[in-house]
Amino acid sequence: MFNDPRRSGGVQQQRTLYEAKCVSCGAATKVPFEPTAERPVYCRDCYAVVRPVRKPRF
Ligand SMILES: [Zn+2]
């Protein structure tokens, strides 16, 4: 059996990151998508706060 690492799922290194600026705190960050005006970019810290969270049901 031949197991070529280049063929078996080795495309993790090709992720393109775009440099962007967090709209919340202004910190430089990198995102895996092309930043546009329609899509606000947050750094990791702000994203953890801003991202939609489910309200707990009672
Ligand atoms: Zn931020």
N, CA, C, O and the ligand as a Tripos MOL2 file, in Angstrom:
@<TRIPOS>MOLECULE
protein
  233   231    59     0     0
PROTEIN
NO_CHARGES

@<TRIPOS>ATOM
      1 N           0.8290   -1.2080    0.0000 N.3       1 MET1
      2 CA          0.0000    0.0000    0.0000 C.3       1 MET1
      3 C           0.8650    1.2610    0.0000 C.2       1 MET1
      4 O           1.7680    1.4160    0.8220 O.2       1 MET1
      5 N           0.5710    2.1370   -0.9250 N.am      2 PHE2
      6 CA          1.2790    3.4010   -0.9540 C.3       2 PHE2
      7 C           0.4350    4.4780   -0.2720 C.2       2 PHE2
      8 O          -0.7720    4.5800   -0.4940 O.2       2 PHE2
      9 N           1.0770    5.2480    0.5340 N.am      3 ASN3
     10 CA          0.3520    6.3000    1.2270 C.3       3 ASN3
     11 C           1.0670    7.6300    0.9890 C.2       3 ASN3
     12 O           1.9730    8.0150    1.7280 O.2       3 ASN3
     13 N           0.6350    8.3100   -0.0530 N.am      4 ASP4
     14 CA          1.2610    9.5800   -0.4120 C.3       4 ASP4
     15 C           0.6060   10.7230    0.3670 C.2       4 ASP4
     16 O          -0.5800   10.9910    0.1720 O.2       4 ASP4
     17 N           1.3290   11.3820    1.2180 N.am      5 PRO5
     18 CA          0.7240   12.4580    2.0230 C.3       5 PRO5
     19 C           0.2590   13.6350    1.1740 C.2       5 PRO5
     20 O          -0.6130   14.3960    1.5920 O.2       5 PRO5
     21 N           0.8320   13.7870   -0.0080 N.am      6 ARG6
     22 CA          0.4000   14.8880   -0.8740 C.3       6 ARG6
     23 C          -0.9620   14.6160   -1.4830 C.2       6 ARG6
     24 O          -1.6550   15.5320   -1.9250 O.2       6 ARG6
     25 N          -1.3320   13.3630   -1.5020 N.am      7 ARG7
     26 CA         -2.6140   13.0230   -2.1170 C.3       7 ARG7
     27 C          -3.7120   12.8320   -1.0870 C.2       7 ARG7
     28 O          -4.8890   13.0570   -1.3720 O.2       7 ARG7
     29 N          -3.3320   12.4250    0.0850 N.am      8 SER8
     30 CA         -4.3640   12.0980    1.0600 C.3       8 SER8
     31 C          -4.6290   13.2630    2.0130 C.2       8 SER8
     32 O          -4.0980   13.3220    3.1230 O.2       8 SER8
     33 N          -5.4530   14.1700    1.5490 N.am      9 GLY9
     34 CA         -5.9500   15.2290    2.4320 C.3       9 GLY9
     35 C          -4.8910   16.1780    2.9600 C.2       9 GLY9
     36 O          -4.9280   16.5360    4.1370 O.2       9 GLY9
     37 N          -3.9550   16.5950    2.1320 N.am     10 GLY10
     38 CA         -2.9310   17.5100    2.6220 C.3      10 GLY10
     39 C          -3.0740   18.9070    2.0590 C.2      10 GLY10
     40 O          -2.1110   19.4560    1.5240 O.2      10 GLY10
     41 N          -4.2450   19.4880    2.1650 N.am     11 VAL11
     42 CA         -4.4590   20.8130    1.5950 C.3      11 VAL11
     43 C          -4.7090   21.8440    2.6820 C.2      11 VAL11
     44 O          -5.3270   22.8800    2.4390 O.2      11 VAL11
     45 N          -4.2360   21.5610    3.8530 N.am     12 GLN12
     46 CA         -4.5210   22.4690    4.9670 C.3      12 GLN12
     47 C          -3.6540   23.7220    4.9280 C.2      12 GLN12
     48 O          -3.9870   24.7320    5.5470 O.2      12 GLN12
     49 N          -2.5620   23.6560    4.2130 N.am     13 GLN13
     50 CA         -1.6290   24.7750    4.2200 C.3      13 GLN13
     51 C          -2.0280   25.8600    3.2120 C.2      13 GLN13
     52 O          -1.4230   26.9320    3.1870 O.2      13 GLN13
     53 N          -3.0340   25.5890    2.3920 N.am     14 GLN14
     54 CA         -3.3380   26.5130    1.3030 C.3      14 GLN14
     55 C          -4.4460   27.5070    1.6270 C.2      14 GLN14
     56 O          -5.0300   28.1160    0.7310 O.2      14 GLN14
     57 N          -4.7240   27.6620    2.8930 N.am     15 ARG15
     58 CA         -5.7770   28.5860    3.2590 C.3      15 ARG15
     59 C          -5.2900   30.0160    3.1160 C.2      15 ARG15
     60 O          -4.2710   30.3990    3.6900 O.2      15 ARG15
     61 N          -6.0190   30.7910    2.3530 N.am     16 THR16
     62 CA         -5.6260   32.1840    2.1320 C.3      16 THR16
     63 C          -6.1970   33.0650    3.2270 C.2      16 THR16
     64 O          -7.3860   33.0010    3.5420 O.2      16 THR16
     65 N          -5.3390   33.8810    3.7980 N.am     17 LEU17
     66 CA         -5.8030   34.8000    4.8250 C.3      17 LEU17
     67 C          -5.6480   36.2300    4.3360 C.2      17 LEU17
     68 O          -4.6360   36.5890    3.7340 O.2      17 LEU17
     69 N          -6.6530   37.0290    4.5990 N.am     18 TYR18
     70 CA         -6.6140   38.4330    4.1980 C.3      18 TYR18
     71 C          -6.3890   39.2950    5.4270 C.2      18 TYR18
     72 O          -6.9400   39.0560    6.5020 O.2      18 TYR18
     73 N          -5.5740   40.2860    5.2290 N.am     19 GLU19
     74 CA         -5.3660   41.1970    6.3460 C.3      19 GLU19
     75 C          -6.5410   42.1560    6.4340 C.2      19 GLU19
     76 O          -6.9710   42.7380    5.4380 O.2      19 GLU19
     77 N          -7.0420   42.3020    7.6340 N.am     20 ALA20
     78 CA         -8.1970   43.1540    7.8350 C.3      20 ALA20
     79 C          -8.0600   43.8840    9.1620 C.2      20 ALA20
     80 O          -7.1360   43.6600    9.9440 O.2      20 ALA20
     81 N          -9.0170   44.7610    9.3730 N.am     21 LYS21
     82 CA         -8.9930   45.5490   10.5960 C.3      21 LYS21
     83 C         -10.2960   45.3450   11.3380 C.2      21 LYS21
     84 O         -11.3780   45.4260   10.7560 O.2      21 LYS21
     85 N         -10.1870   45.0870   12.5920 N.am     22 CYS22
     86 CA        -11.3770   44.8730   13.4000 C.3      22 CYS22
     87 C         -12.2010   46.1560   13.4620 C.2      22 CYS22
     88 O         -11.6800   47.2200   13.7960 O.2      22 CYS22
     89 N         -13.4920   46.0480   13.1380 N.am     23 VAL23
     90 CA        -14.3360   47.2400   13.1210 C.3      23 VAL23
     91 C         -14.6860   47.6780   14.5290 C.2      23 VAL23
     92 O         -15.1910   48.7820   14.7320 O.2      23 VAL23
     93 N         -14.4310   46.8490   15.4680 N.am     24 SER24
     94 CA        -14.8100   47.1570   16.8400 C.3      24 SER24
     95 C         -13.6800   47.8380   17.6050 C.2      24 SER24
     96 O         -13.8760   48.9030   18.1920 O.2      24 SER24
     97 N         -12.5160   47.2340   17.5980 N.am     25 CYS25
     98 CA        -11.4080   47.7880   18.3860 C.3      25 CYS25
     99 C         -10.2640   48.2840   17.5040 C.2      25 CYS25
    100 O          -9.3320   48.9140   18.0030 O.2      25 CYS25
    101 N         -10.3210   48.0090   16.2030 N.am     26 GLY26
    102 CA         -9.3130   48.5190   15.2910 C.3      26 GLY26
    103 C          -8.0420   47.6940   15.2250 C.2      26 GLY26
    104 O          -7.0740   48.0830   14.5710 O.2      26 GLY26
    105 N          -8.0450   46.5920   15.8820 N.am     27 ALA27
    106 CA         -6.8510   45.7480   15.8680 C.3      27 ALA27
    107 C          -6.7050   45.0530   14.5240 C.2      27 ALA27
    108 O          -7.6940   44.6900   13.8870 O.2      27 ALA27
    109 N          -5.4730   44.8740   14.1060 N.am     28 ALA28
    110 CA         -5.2230   44.1580   12.8580 C.3      28 ALA28
    111 C          -5.4530   42.6720   13.0810 C.2      28 ALA28
    112 O          -5.0390   42.0910   14.0840 O.2      28 ALA28
    113 N          -6.1340   42.0810   12.1020 N.am     29 THR29
    114 CA         -6.4140   40.6590   12.2180 C.3      29 THR29
    115 C          -6.4140   40.0480   10.8340 C.2      29 THR29
    116 O          -6.3300   40.7600    9.8340 O.2      29 THR29
    117 N          -6.5040   38.7780   10.7750 N.am     30 LYS30
    118 CA         -6.5510   38.1030    9.4850 C.3      30 LYS30
    119 C          -7.7900   37.2380    9.4170 C.2      30 LYS30
    120 O          -8.1570   36.5540   10.3730 O.2      30 LYS30
    121 N          -8.4260   37.2910    8.2490 N.am     31 VAL31
    122 CA         -9.6550   36.5350    8.0890 C.3      31 VAL31
    123 C          -9.5420   35.6410    6.8550 C.2      31 VAL31
    124 O          -8.8390   35.9740    5.9010 O.2      31 VAL31
    125 N         -10.2280   34.5230    6.8820 N.am     32 PRO32
    126 CA        -10.1430   33.5800    5.7570 C.3      32 PRO32
    127 C         -11.0190   33.9640    4.5760 C.2      32 PRO32
    128 O         -11.1340   33.2040    3.6140 O.2      32 PRO32
    129 N         -11.6390   35.1390    4.6400 N.am     33 PHE33
    130 CA        -12.4450   35.6010    3.5090 C.3      33 PHE33
    131 C         -12.0270   37.0110    3.1620 C.2      33 PHE33
    132 O         -11.4080   37.7010    3.9730 O.2      33 PHE33
    133 N         -12.3640   37.4420    1.9520 N.am     34 GLU34
    134 CA        -11.9750   38.7790    1.5390 C.3      34 GLU34
    135 C         -12.8470   39.8130    2.2260 C.2      34 GLU34
    136 O         -14.0650   39.8170    2.0490 O.2      34 GLU34
    137 N         -12.2400   40.6820    3.0000 N.am     35 PRO35
    138 CA        -13.0280   41.6620    3.7440 C.3      35 PRO35
    139 C         -13.6930   42.6780    2.8260 C.2      35 PRO35
    140 O         -13.0400   43.2400    1.9460 O.2      35 PRO35
    141 N         -14.9760   42.9160    3.0230 N.am     36 THR36
    142 CA        -15.7040   43.9100    2.2450 C.3      36 THR36
    143 C         -16.4520   44.8260    3.2000 C.2      36 THR36
    144 O         -16.5480   44.5690    4.4000 O.2      36 THR36
    145 N         -16.9790   45.9040    2.6280 N.am     37 ALA37
    146 CA        -17.6970   46.8710    3.4520 C.3      37 ALA37
    147 C         -18.9820   46.2740    4.0000 C.2      37 ALA37
    148 O         -19.4860   46.6940    5.0420 O.2      37 ALA37
    149 N         -19.5000   45.2940    3.2880 N.am     38 GLU38
    150 CA        -20.7630   44.7040    3.7270 C.3      38 GLU38
    151 C         -20.5640   43.6690    4.8290 C.2      38 GLU38
    152 O         -21.5010   43.2230    5.4900 O.2      38 GLU38
    153 N         -19.3250   43.3230    4.9840 N.am     39 ARG39
    154 CA        -19.0600   42.2500    5.9400 C.3      39 ARG39
    155 C         -18.0730   42.7180    7.0020 C.2      39 ARG39
    156 O         -16.8630   42.6930    6.7790 O.2      39 ARG39
    157 N         -18.5700   43.1330    8.1270 N.am     40 PRO40
    158 CA        -17.6860   43.6230    9.1730 C.3      40 PRO40
    159 C         -16.7260   42.5510    9.6570 C.2      40 PRO40
    160 O         -17.0670   41.3720    9.7510 O.2      40 PRO40
    161 N         -15.5440   42.9900    9.9540 N.am     41 VAL41
    162 CA        -14.5090   42.0620   10.3990 C.3      41 VAL41
    163 C         -14.1960   42.3270   11.8660 C.2      41 VAL41
    164 O         -14.0100   43.4670   12.2900 O.2      41 VAL41
    165 N         -14.1450   41.2770   12.5960 N.am     42 TYR42
    166 CA        -13.7870   41.4060   13.9990 C.3      42 TYR42
    167 C         -12.5520   40.5730   14.2940 C.2      42 TYR42
    168 O         -12.3130   39.5390   13.6700 O.2      42 TYR42
    169 N         -11.7880   41.0360   15.2390 N.am     43 CYS43
    170 CA        -10.6710   40.2260   15.6820 C.3      43 CYS43
    171 C         -11.2180   39.0730   16.5240 C.2      43 CYS43
    172 O         -12.4160   38.9930   16.7950 O.2      43 CYS43
    173 N         -10.3440   38.2170   16.9140 N.am     44 ARG44
    174 CA        -10.8270   37.0190   17.6000 C.3      44 ARG44
    175 C         -11.5450   37.3660   18.9100 C.2      44 ARG44
    176 O         -12.5520   36.7550   19.2650 O.2      44 ARG44
    177 N         -11.0140   38.3370   19.6010 N.am     45 ASP45
    178 CA        -11.6040   38.6930   20.8870 C.3      45 ASP45
    179 C         -12.9870   39.3020   20.7110 C.2      45 ASP45
    180 O         -13.9320   38.9390   21.4110 O.2      45 ASP45
    181 N         -13.0930   40.2370   19.7610 N.am     46 CYS46
    182 CA        -14.3720   40.9060   19.5590 C.3      46 CYS46
    183 C         -15.3830   39.9460   18.9550 C.2      46 CYS46
    184 O         -16.5710   40.0160   19.2700 O.2      46 CYS46
    185 N         -14.9340   39.0700   18.1090 N.am     47 TYR47
    186 CA        -15.8510   38.1250   17.4800 C.3      47 TYR47
    187 C         -16.5190   37.2460   18.5240 C.2      47 TYR47
    188 O         -17.6910   36.8870   18.4050 O.2      47 TYR47
    189 N         -15.7570   36.9140   19.5330 N.am     48 ALA48
    190 CA        -16.3120   36.0830   20.5940 C.3      48 ALA48
    191 C         -17.4400   36.7980   21.3180 C.2      48 ALA48
    192 O         -18.3320   36.1660   21.8830 O.2      48 ALA48
    193 N         -17.3910   38.1350   21.2930 N.am     49 VAL49
    194 CA        -18.4160   38.9130   21.9860 C.3      49 VAL49
    195 C         -19.5760   39.2320   21.0590 C.2      49 VAL49
    196 O         -20.7390   39.2080   21.4630 O.2      49 VAL49
    197 N         -19.2420   39.5350   19.7990 N.am     50 VAL50
    198 CA        -20.2430   40.0480   18.8670 C.3      50 VAL50
    199 C         -21.0500   38.9510   18.1920 C.2      50 VAL50
    200 O         -22.2170   39.1490   17.8530 O.2      50 VAL50
    201 N         -20.4420   37.8240   18.0020 N.am     51 ARG51
    202 CA        -21.1250   36.7660   17.2550 C.3      51 ARG51
    203 C         -22.4660   36.4110   17.8880 C.2      51 ARG51
    204 O         -22.6240   36.4540   19.1080 O.2      51 ARG51
    205 N         -23.4140   36.0640   17.0470 N.am     52 PRO52
    206 CA        -24.7540   35.7760   17.5590 C.3      52 PRO52
    207 C         -24.7520   34.6320   18.5520 C.2      52 PRO52
    208 O         -24.2030   33.5550   18.3190 O.2      52 PRO52
    209 N         -25.3780   34.9140   19.6390 N.am     53 VAL53
    210 CA        -25.4900   33.8800   20.6620 C.3      53 VAL53
    211 C         -26.9730   33.6020   20.9220 C.2      53 VAL53
    212 O         -27.8130   34.5000   20.8640 O.2      53 VAL53
    213 N         -27.2480   32.4070   21.1920 N.am     54 ARG54
    214 CA        -28.6340   32.0510   21.4890 C.3      54 ARG54
    215 C         -29.0000   32.4930   22.8970 C.2      54 ARG54
    216 O         -28.2660   32.2930   23.8660 O.2      54 ARG54
    217 N         -30.1490   33.0910   22.9520 N.am     55 LYS55
    218 CA        -30.6100   33.4610   24.2750 C.3      55 LYS55
    219 C         -31.1610   32.2260   24.9690 C.2      55 LYS55
    220 O         -31.8860   31.4240   24.3800 O.2      55 LYS55
    221 N         -30.8120   32.1030   26.1850 N.am     56 PRO56
    222 CA        -31.3050   30.9190   26.9060 C.3      56 PRO56
    223 C         -32.8190   30.9500   27.0780 C.2      56 PRO56
    224 O         -33.4090   31.9830   27.3950 O.2      56 PRO56
    225 N         -33.4060   29.8310   26.8660 N.am     57 ARG57
    226 CA        -34.8550   29.7570   27.0300 C.3      57 ARG57
    227 C         -35.2190   29.2910   28.4390 C.2      57 ARG57
    228 O         -34.5430   28.4600   29.0450 O.2      57 ARG57
    229 N         -36.2850   29.8480   28.9150 N.am     58 PHE58
    230 CA        -36.7240   29.4040   30.2330 C.3      58 PHE58
    231 C         -38.0630   28.7180   30.1730 C.2      58 PHE58
    232 O         -38.5800   28.2820   31.2020 O.2      58 PHE58
    233 ZN        -11.4670   43.6950   17.9630 Zn       59 ZN59
@<TRIPOS>BOND
     1     1     2 1
     2     2     3 1
     3     3     4 2
     4     3     5 am
     5     5     6 1
     6     6     7 1
     7     7     8 2
     8     7     9 am
     9     9    10 1
    10    10    11 1
    11    11    12 2
    12    11    13 am
    13    13    14 1
    14    14    15 1
    15    15    16 2
    16    15    17 am
    17    17    18 1
    18    18    19 1
    19    19    20 2
    20    19    21 am
    21    21    22 1
    22    22    23 1
    23    23    24 2
    24    23    25 am
    25    25    26 1
    26    26    27 1
    27    27    28 2
    28    27    29 am
    29    29    30 1
    30    30    31 1
    31    31    32 2
    32    31    33 am
    33    33    34 1
    34    34    35 1
    35    35    36 2
    36    35    37 am
    37    37    38 1
    38    38    39 1
    39    39    40 2
    40    39    41 am
    41    41    42 1
    42    42    43 1
    43    43    44 2
    44    43    45 am
    45    45    46 1
    46    46    47 1
    47    47    48 2
    48    47    49 am
    49    49    50 1
    50    50    51 1
    51    51    52 2
    52    51    53 am
    53    53    54 1
    54    54    55 1
    55    55    56 2
    56    55    57 am
    57    57    58 1
    58    58    59 1
    59    59    60 2
    60    59    61 am
    61    61    62 1
    62    62    63 1
    63    63    64 2
    64    63    65 am
    65    65    66 1
    66    66    67 1
    67    67    68 2
    68    67    69 am
    69    69    70 1
    70    70    71 1
    71    71    72 2
    72    71    73 am
    73    73    74 1
    74    74    75 1
    75    75    76 2
    76    75    77 am
    77    77    78 1
    78    78    79 1
    79    79    80 2
    80    79    81 am
    81    81    82 1
    82    82    83 1
    83    83    84 2
    84    83    85 am
    85    85    86 1
    86    86    87 1
    87    87    88 2
    88    87    89 am
    89    89    90 1
    90    90    91 1
    91    91    92 2
    92    91    93 am
    93    93    94 1
    94    94    95 1
    95    95    96 2
    96    95    97 am
    97    97    98 1
    98    98    99 1
    99    99   100 2
   100    99   101 am
   101   101   102 1
   102   102   103 1
   103   103   104 2
   104   103   105 am
   105   105   106 1
   106   106   107 1
   107   107   108 2
   108   107   109 am
   109   109   110 1
   110   110   111 1
   111   111   112 2
   112   111   113 am
   113   113   114 1
   114   114   115 1
   115   115   116 2
   116   115   117 am
   117   117   118 1
   118   118   119 1
   119   119   120 2
   120   119   121 am
   121   121   122 1
   122   122   123 1
   123   123   124 2
   124   123   125 am
   125   125   126 1
   126   126   127 1
   127   127   128 2
   128   127   129 am
   129   129   130 1
   130   130   131 1
   131   131   132 2
   132   131   133 am
   133   133   134 1
   134   134   135 1
   135   135   136 2
   136   135   137 am
   137   137   138 1
   138   138   139 1
   139   139   140 2
   140   139   141 am
   141   141   142 1
   142   142   143 1
   143   143   144 2
   144   143   145 am
   145   145   146 1
   146   146   147 1
   147   147   148 2
   148   147   149 am
   149   149   150 1
   150   150   151 1
   151   151   152 2
   152   151   153 am
   153   153   154 1
   154   154   155 1
   155   155   156 2
   156   155   157 am
   157   157   158 1
   158   158   159 1
   159   159   160 2
   160   159   161 am
   161   161   162 1
   162   162   163 1
   163   163   164 2
   164   163   165 am
   165   165   166 1
   166   166   167 1
   167   167   168 2
   168   167   169 am
   169   169   170 1
   170   170   171 1
   171   171   172 2
   172   171   173 am
   173   173   174 1
   174   174   175 1
   175   175   176 2
   176   175   177 am
   177   177   178 1
   178   178   179 1
   179   179   180 2
   180   179   181 am
   181   181   182 1
   182   182   183 1
   183   183   184 2
   184   183   185 am
   185   185   186 1
   186   186   187 1
   187   187   188 2
   188   187   189 am
   189   189   190 1
   190   190   191 1
   191   191   192 2
   192   191   193 am
   193   193   194 1
   194   194   195 1
   195   195   196 2
   196   195   197 am
   197   197   198 1
   198   198   199 1
   199   199   200 2
   200   199   201 am
   201   201   202 1
   202   202   203 1
   203   203   204 2
   204   203   205 am
   205   205   206 1
   206   206   207 1
   207   207   208 2
   208   207   209 am
   209   209   210 1
   210   210   211 1
   211   211   212 2
   212   211   213 am
   213   213   214 1
   214   214   215 1
   215   215   216 2
   216   215   217 am
   217   217   218 1
   218   218   219 1
   219   219   220 2
   220   219   221 am
   221   221   222 1
   222   222   223 1
   223   223   224 2
   224   223   225 am
   225   225   226 1
   226   226   227 1
   227   227   228 2
   228   227   229 am
   229   229   230 1
   230   230   231 1
   231   231   232 2
@<TRIPOS>SUBSTRUCTURE
     1 MET1         2 RESIDUE 1 A MET
     2 PHE2         6 RESIDUE 1 A PHE
     3 ASN3        10 RESIDUE 1 A ASN
     4 ASP4        14 RESIDUE 1 A ASP
     5 PRO5        18 RESIDUE 1 A PRO
     6 ARG6        22 RESIDUE 1 A ARG
     7 ARG7        26 RESIDUE 1 A ARG
     8 SER8        30 RESIDUE 1 A SER
     9 GLY9        34 RESIDUE 1 A GLY
    10 GLY10       38 RESIDUE 1 A GLY
    11 VAL11       42 RESIDUE 1 A VAL
    12 GLN12       46 RESIDUE 1 A GLN
    13 GLN13       50 RESIDUE 1 A GLN
    14 GLN14       54 RESIDUE 1 A GLN
    15 ARG15       58 RESIDUE 1 A ARG
    16 THR16       62 RESIDUE 1 A THR
    17 LEU17       66 RESIDUE 1 A LEU
    18 TYR18       70 RESIDUE 1 A TYR
    19 GLU19       74 RESIDUE 1 A GLU
    20 ALA20       78 RESIDUE 1 A ALA
    21 LYS21       82 RESIDUE 1 A LYS
    22 CYS22       86 RESIDUE 1 A CYS
    23 VAL23       90 RESIDUE 1 A VAL
    24 SER24       94 RESIDUE 1 A SER
    25 CYS25       98 RESIDUE 1 A CYS
    26 GLY26      102 RESIDUE 1 A GLY
    27 ALA27      106 RESIDUE 1 A ALA
    28 ALA28      110 RESIDUE 1 A ALA
    29 THR29      114 RESIDUE 1 A THR
    30 LYS30      118 RESIDUE 1 A LYS
    31 VAL31      122 RESIDUE 1 A VAL
    32 PRO32      126 RESIDUE 1 A PRO
    33 PHE33      130 RESIDUE 1 A PHE
    34 GLU34      134 RESIDUE 1 A GLU
    35 PRO35      138 RESIDUE 1 A PRO
    36 THR36      142 RESIDUE 1 A THR
    37 ALA37      146 RESIDUE 1 A ALA
    38 GLU38      150 RESIDUE 1 A GLU
    39 ARG39      154 RESIDUE 1 A ARG
    40 PRO40      158 RESIDUE 1 A PRO
    41 VAL41      162 RESIDUE 1 A VAL
    42 TYR42      166 RESIDUE 1 A TYR
    43 CYS43      170 RESIDUE 1 A CYS
    44 ARG44      174 RESIDUE 1 A ARG
    45 ASP45      178 RESIDUE 1 A ASP
    46 CYS46      182 RESIDUE 1 A CYS
    47 TYR47      186 RESIDUE 1 A TYR
    48 ALA48      190 RESIDUE 1 A ALA
    49 VAL49      194 RESIDUE 1 A VAL
    50 VAL50      198 RESIDUE 1 A VAL
    51 ARG51      202 RESIDUE 1 A ARG
    52 PRO52      206 RESIDUE 1 A PRO
    53 VAL53      210 RESIDUE 1 A VAL
    54 ARG54      214 RESIDUE 1 A ARG
    55 LYS55      218 RESIDUE 1 A LYS
    56 PRO56      222 RESIDUE 1 A PRO
    57 ARG57      226 RESIDUE 1 A ARG
    58 PHE58      230 RESIDUE 1 A PHE
    59 ZN59       233 GROUP 0 **** ****
